[in-house]
Amino acid sequence: MNQAPARPASGQPHHVIIVGGGAGGLELAAKLGRKHGPRHVTLVDSRPIHIWKPSLHEAAAGTLDIYQEGLSYLMLANLCGFTFALGAVQGVDRERRTVNVAEVRDALGEIVLPERELPYDTLVLALGSESNFFNTPGAAEHAVTLDSTENAEAFRLTMLKAMVQVDQAKVNDPSAELNVVIVGGGATGVELAVELREAGGIVAAYGLPNFRADRDLVITLVEGAPRILSALPEKISDAALKRLTELGIRVETNCRVAEVTPDSIKTADGREFAAGLCMWAAGIQGLPLMKTLDLPLNRIGQLILNGRLESPDPNILALGDCSAVPMGEDGRTVPARAQAAHQEASYLMDKLTARIRNTDEPTKPYVYHDHGSLVSLGQDAGVGSLMGKLAGRGLFVSGTLARLMYMSLHLMHHHAVLGIWRTGTLALARLLLRRTHPRVKLH
């Protein structure tokens, strides 16, 4: 990994291509673009709109209109000074240093953008991750994930359809109910469970007079570990469990899923839970593209990097969920969290600036700083811990304060992307408005 990166031909600008417009990739593109301009920076993404991924559980529940929250990559490219290329990356030619971007078609199948080949001097992979079913039989066929806006919208519509069916069934069968099982008791699973409970309370307003969420919507959260939010301090886990219980959400721990069927979840210890809908939020893995790079991957398909976020190919760097970055001497890697991607984008900013300016790169390795975790437990509640110098050994926060701090993370992301507080303030106003007058979209 000590080989020097290739340099562009004399007089040619060093061009950086960033693949993936998630939190880390977009922040890096925006910061580099503002500093160096579009000749040096191109962002590639398969979708035209950026959505903050932690919001997807709200979109799935119907408490967030995803189309009002999205940011256009073309708009951001114009504001921040980078080039945007729409299309899915099909492959990378490491010898020729090119990225192959697939054609883009409209709803009628007409070609809008042809297949393209984009040359790079440095390639930054910020592809994120996808759900890991751990080879569980039936999971890929019958469980829904939250990997994309399309997944979230599909779940929302499927849930509404199931609610309508239960509403109609109750005319002849008063015991009819909708069973939703969420597999995975991490932050995504916990937050989705709460959002579903809160969203279900307004279903009657959508013409379902026989459906009562408090009676007819049964939510079960299944977690294989001894407690939910197992990666976070136990105090946070206990507070979240208390909140879920108060909301009538069933929580099953030490419960490993062995099979997913069209209408149930079967566990390794022989239990079975009815599931009209199953949401899978139990782990991540690298995208299939990673396997085509002929570079070392870990057991879940993440690209193995050194402490300077470099792959064995000096012209390929990475950040975020698609990468495995060492943390300490015990084999641990940096956790797949939004704050890690944000920090890695800041680290790569200096490294890539040196390459663009043809100066010596920083040699100091990246160091992950855990600033704590916040989990949304509904419109008026949250739970979390603040770490680092500000809070010493760790400060526990809960309730409305934690919820407001959770929403401020979205504000901080807007600020990091746009680099101006005015737009961030508008974003905060929208978030606060959602808290007091949540927009529910179930139609």
Number of C-alpha atoms within 10 A of each C-alpha: 12 10 9 9 14 14 16 16 9 7 6 10 17 22 21 26 25 26 25 23 27 20 26 29 28 28 24 29 35 27 22 27 23 17 16 17 18 21 15 23 29 25 25 28 24 17 18 18 18 19 21 18 14 17 20 23 26 23 28 31 28 28 23 22 18 19 11 8 17 14 15 14 23 16 13 20 23 15 15 22 23 25 22 23 21 19 21 18 21 14 16 20 13 15 6 10 17 19 21 17 23 18 17 17 13 9 6 6 8 9 12 10 15 12 15 15 16 14 17 23 22 26 24 24 23 27 26 25 21 18 18 18 19 14 10 12 14 15 23 16 10 18 22 20 24 25 17 14 23 14 15 23 20 17 24 23 17 16 22 19 14 17 23 19 16 23 23 16 16 15 11 8 11 12 11 18 22 23 19 23 26 27 26 25 26 21 23 22 25 27 23 27 27 24 23 24 21 21 22 24 14 14 21 14 9 12 10 16 12 18 25 18 20 13 12 20 22 19 23 21 23 28 25 18 17 11 18 27 23 16 13 16 15 13 13 23 20 14 17 25 19 12 18 21 12 10 15 16 21 16 20 18 15 13 20 18 24 19 17 22 17 15 14 19 26 18 17 11 11 8 12 15 16 18 23 19 22 25 23 23 26 21 15 20 19 23 17 12 13 20 14 11 15 9 14 15 18 12 9 16 20 24 27 20 24 17 16 21 23 22 20 16 20 15 20 22 23 30 29 29 27 25 31 25 29 21 16 12 7 7 8 11 16 19 19 18 12 19 21 22 27 20 18 23 25 18 20 22 17 14 18 22 19 14 21 21 12 13 11 10 13 13 9 9 11 18 17 18 12 14 16 17 21 23 23 28 27 22 20 14 18 26 25 28 21 19 17 13 9 10 13 9 10 16 13 17 18 21 17 17 15 24 23 20 19 20 19 17 16 18 21 17 21 23 18 21 21 20 18 11 14 11 14 21 15 13 21 20 13 13 19 16 12 15 16 10 10 16 14 19 17 23 10
